[in-house]
Amino acid sequence: MASPHIDAYVEPHLSWRTLGPDDADELDHFRTQLEALDNSVLAGIAEGMTGGAPAIVPGQAVGGWDHYDSLSAYGLNYISANPDPRAYLMGGVHPTHRHLGIGTSLFRWQIAQAISWRDEHHPGRPLWLGSYAELGRPGLDRVARHYDFTPERYYYDLHRDLTVPIPLWVPEGVRLAPFVPQASEAVRRLHNICSQPLGGAEVTEDVWADRLCAADFRPDWSFLATVEGRVVGYAMSGIEEGGGGWTERFGVDPAHRGRGISLALLASCLRAMRDSGCTEAGIGIDTPDGVGVQRLAAELGYTTRDAVALLSKVVT
C-alpha cells in the first residue's frame, strides 16, 4: 500500500505526490476554492459522501502543485466495500491549468489506483467505478465517456416561482390531506418501498422520527394521498436555507402510479408554501432518464437549477 508521501507521477505540468491525512486541510480549502470559482455543486456531493472532511485512503488520493507551491489539481477515490467493491472518482483542476490534458491524466491515474486497491483487497471481484459530472459542463463528462463510463442516473435540483399560478388536479378516487403524525409509520414503510429500487438505503424508525422532529420540517407543507383510507402517496417538505420551501421526499405506491398522484401532491405542497408567504420552492429529483423532470417542468412549472449525472462502469 502506498505511503501518503511517496512521489506519484500523473503528468508533466504539475508536481505530483500522493496525499495523506496531513493534507486534508489544504485539500478541503482547494475544493472550497473550486466550488466558488466554478459555482459548482460537485464539492458538495463529495462532502456529503465523505461526511465533511475528505476521506483520504492511502494510495487513493493525489495532488498536483504548481511552481508557486499551490495545490492546483487533485484526485480522490472514495472507496467502499459494502457490500461490493466501489470507488467514486472525485477530483478537480484549477481553471488556470485546464485544457492541458491534466484532468484526463488524473482520471486515468484514479482508475488505475482503484483497480490496484481492488486487486489487493478483493481480488477477482467486479469493481464498480462512478464519477459525477455536471450537465452543461462537458469536460468531465467527455473524459469519463472516453474511458467507457456511461450515464447511470441523473440528479436534478428544480426551482419553482410561487408567484406564478399553481395548477391542481386531484385524480378520481384519491383524497389529499396534510401530513398527520398518526400516518408516520405507514408513510415511512411506503417511502422505503419507493426508494429502494433507486438504490436508496432503508430509512429506520429512529432516523425517520428524528427528521419529523427537526425544526425545519413542515408538516403543514407535507401532504398524503389516500385511496380508501390507505396511504398511496406522500410528499414531505421543509424550510430551505433562505426561507424557501423544499420538498425532500416524495413517492407513490407502484400500484397507483400513472394517475397523476405525484403531480397533485407536489401542487398541494407548493400551494401550502405559497399560502405561508414563500415566493419560491425547490425539489430534488433522482431519475434514470430525465423524463420525470420534463413532466414536472411542463405541468407544474419547475425549472432546472442544477443537474448532475452519475456515470459509471464495472471493471471485471
N, C-alpha and C positions, 0 to 999 in steps of 0.2 A: 504494500500500500504506500502511496506516495507521501513523502513528508510535505507539510504545508509550504516549506520554503525551498524545495528543490526547483531548479530552473526548469521552465516549461516553454517550449517553442511553439508558437501558434502561427506567426507570420512576421515579416521583417520590419514593419513600420513602427512598431512599439516594442518596448522591453517587457517581456512576459515572465511571470512566475506564478506558481500555484498559490492559492490563498488559504489562510488558516484562521482560527478564531481571533487572533490579534488584528486581523484586517477587517473585522466586522464593522467597526465604526466608520472606517473610511469607505467601505463598500456601501453602507447604508446612506452616507452623505452623498455619494455619487449617484445612487439610484434616485434619491430625492431631487438632485440637480437635474437628472434626465427627465423626471416627471414634470418638472417646471418648464424646462426648455421645450419639451415636445407636447406639453399639455396632454400627457399620456395617462391611460388607466392601467397600463401593464405593471407598473411598480406596485400599485395597489393590489393587483392579483397576486403578485409574488409575496407581498406582505401577508395577505390572507392565507396563502398556502403554508408559509413558514411560521405563522403566529407572531409576526413582528420582525425581529432581527433575522437576517439571513441565516439559514441552517447550513453551515459550511461543512460538508463531508470531505475528509482528507482525499485529495486527488481528484475531486469533482468540482473544483472552482478555480478559476484562473483570472488574473488581472493583467492589463497592459498599461504601462506608464509611458508618458511622452518624455521629451528631452528636458522638460521642466519638472520632472518627477511628480506629475499629476496623473492620478488614475484616469484613464481615458477610454477604457473598454473593460468589460467583464463578461464572463460566462459562468453560470452556476447551475449545476444539475441538482434539482430537488429529488432525492432518492426515497423510494418507498418499496417495501417488500410485503405489504399486507393487502390482499392475500397473495398477489403475484408481483414479480419484479416490474417496477415502473420508474421512469425518470422523466421529470418535467424539465425541459431545457429553457432556462431563463437567461437573458443577457441584454447587453446594450452597448452602443458605441457613441461617444460624444460627437455632436454634429460636425465639429471641425475635423474629424478623422473619418468621416463617412465617404463612400464612393471610392474606396481604395481596396475593396475586397476583404476588409478586416472582418466584417460580420460573417461572410461566407466561411472564412478560415476558422473563425471562432466556433461556428456551428458544427463544422466538421470535427474539430477537436472535442467538442462536447459529446458528439455521437460516439466517437472512439472511446472516450473515458467511461461513458455509461456502459458500453459493451464490455469493457475490461472489468468493470465492477460486477456485472452480471456473471462473466466467466469465472471470476474469483469466488463469488459468494453463492451463486445459484447456477452452476454450470448445467447446460442442456435445457434450461427453461426459456420459454419465449420472453422477450423483453419488450414491454410497451414503452414507446417514446412519444412524448407530447410537447407541443410548443404553441403558445398563444400569439396571435397576430391581429393587430387592429385593422378592421376593414377600412378601406380608403387610404391605407399606407402600405403600398405593395412590397416594400423592401424585404421584410422578414417573411412574408407570405411567399415571395418569389424564391428566397433561399430555401425555405422548408420544402417547397414543391420540387426544387432541384434535387433534393435528397429523398424524393418519393414519399413525402408526407402528404396526406390528403385530409380534407376537412372532415371532422367527426361531429362537432357540434358548433352552434353559434350562440352567443350571449349578447343580448341587446338591453341597453338601458333606454327606456322610452319616456317621453315627456308629453304632458297634456295641458294645454292652456284652458283653465277652468272658467275663463271669462267668455268662452265660446259655448253656445248651447250644447247640452249633452243629451243625445237621444236615449230613450229607454223603451225597450220592448220586452215584455215578460212572456216566455213560452207558455202555451196552454198546459194546464195541469201542474204548473210549477209555482210554488209560493216563495217569495223573497222576504227576508226579515233580517234585522240587525242581529249580530252575534250575541248569544247569551251563554253564560258560564255553564249552564246545565248541559249544553251540547258539546262541551270541550272535548271529551274523550272520543265521541263519535267523529268529530272533525279531525282529531289527531290520527285516528285509525285510517280515515279516508285520505288524509294527506300522505301517509306512508304508502298507501296503495298507489296514489297518483305519482309520487316522486321516485319510487324505486326503479321503474323501467327507465328513468332518465339518469340512473346512476347515483341518485341521492341516498344518503345513509338514513336509516330509520331514526326518527325523532322519538326519544324516550319520553316517558311521562314527566320526569323531572325537568328536562330541557324545555318541553312544551309549557309546563307550568311556569317556569322562570320567565319565559317570553311574555306570557299573558299578564304577568305581574309587573313587567317593565314599565317605567314611567312614560316611554314614548309609544307604547301600544295603545291603539284607539279602538275599543270595541264598537263605538258608535260609527266608525268608518269601516267596519268589517261586517260582511253580510253572508248569510247562508241561504242556500236553495234547498227546499224540501219537496218531496213528492210523496203524498200520502203519509206525511209525518216523518219520513226518513230523510236524513241529510244526504243529498246527492251532489252538492257543490258548495264551495266556500271561497271567500276572498278575505284575507286578513291584512289589515293596514295599520300604519303607524305614522308618526311625525318624522319627516326627513329633516336633517340638519338644515337650518334656514327657515323652517316653518312650513314647508310644503308637505303635501301628503305623499305617502309611498305605500303601494300595495306590494307586500313582501312575499306572500304565499297565496296561491290560488290553484284550484283544480276542480275537476268534475269527474264523478264516477264514470268509468269507461262505458257502462251500460246505458248512460244517459247523454253521451256526447253527440255532437252533430245537431243539437236542437237550439243552439244559441244561448245556453245557460251561462257560459263563461262571460259572454258579452253583457248579459243582463246583470250579472254580479258586479262586474267592473264598472258598469254605468251607475249602479247604485252606490258604489264606493265613491266615485267621482262626484256625484250629486251631494252626498253627505259631506265630503270635504269642502265643496263649494259653499254649502249652506253654513259651514263653520267659519267661513271667511277666507279659506285658502284660494289663491289665484293660480296655483299650478300643482300638478301631481306627477308622480312617476311610477314606473313599474319595471322590474327586471324579468326578461324572458329568456328561457333556455330552450332551444329548438334545434332539431337536426337539419332543417331545411329553410327556415325563414318564412314559411307560408303563414304561420300564425301571426307573425309580426305584420305582414301585409294586410291581414284581415283587421287587426286592431287599428291600423292606420286608416283603412278605408271606412270602417264602420264606427269607430269611436274617436277618431281624430288624433291619435297618438303620433308623435314624430320621433325619429331616432336621435338620441343624444350621444351615445357611444355604442359601438358594436365591435365584438371581438370574436374571432374564430379560433377554435381549438383544432390544430392539425396534428395528426398522429401517424405512426407506422409501427409495425411489430417486427422485431428482429428475431429470427429463429436461430 
